[in-house]
Amino acid sequence: MITMKTSINRRFVPVGAALILSLMCLGGCTSGQATKVTGQVTLDGAPLEGANLQLVGASDPSLGMHSTSTDAQGKFTFSESGDSTTPIKNGSYVVLVSKRTLPPDAASLPGGGMGADKEIVPAIYQDKEKSPLKVEVNTAKMELPAMQLSSK
């Protein structure tokens, strides 16, 4: 009797393991979705630190919109959080870039410089229809080519 019980358990071990792996995959596998999109932005050849970026579906609104900012080297990462309601899906996107700065004497201006900030990235890179920064996301972790912006 014990032998029969042991042999039944051995038959179900592979099935049980497959079920557990399937359930784990449902929670963490990426089927047609990226979890991380990385890259770098430069403006006139210099890293663009502190820029705000948006990854927006080029023509498919169901792709959603994802935001991030650049570090001191102009590097960025769009990443999906575990509780995200809009995962980064495979598809065609446009990257929008913006960076506003205050003049050095902003604190001495009326209102502490409120309203004196200036956009330093040309408007073309902030327009979804005109931006040349088009990307195709097609893997779970993707490194984009360097985005070299020009102010001219």
GIRA-V580939 format. One record per backbone hydrogen bond with DSSP energy under -0.5 kcal/mol. CO is the residue of the C=O (numbers start at 1). NH is the residue of the N-H. Records with the same first field share a line. If there is no record, write none. Layout:
CO: NH  NH
This chain:
1: 5
2: 6
3: 7
4: 8
5: 9
6: 10
7: 11
8: 12
9: 13
10: 14
11: 15
12: 16
13: 17
14: 18
15: 19
16: 20
17: 21
18: 22
19: 23
20: 24
21: 25
22: 26
23: 27
24: 28
25: 29
29: 31
30: 32
32: 90
34: 88
35: 80
36: 142
37: 78
38: 144
39: 76
40: 147
41: 48
42: 149
43: 46
46: 43
47: 49
48: 51
51: 70
52: 98
53: 68
54: 56  96
55: 66
56: 94
59: 61
60: 63
61: 64
64: 57
66: 55
68: 53
70: 50
71: 74
74: 41
75: 71
76: 39
77: 79
78: 37
81: 84
87: 89
88: 34
91: 137
92: 58
93: 135
94: 56  96
96: 54
98: 52
99: 120  121
101: 118
103: 106
105: 108  109
106: 109
109: 112
110: 113
111: 114
113: 116
118: 101
122: 125
123: 126
124: 127
125: 97
126: 128
127: 130  131
132: 134
133: 95
135: 93  137
136: 138
137: 91
140: 35  36
142: 38  144
146: 148
147: 42  149
149: 44
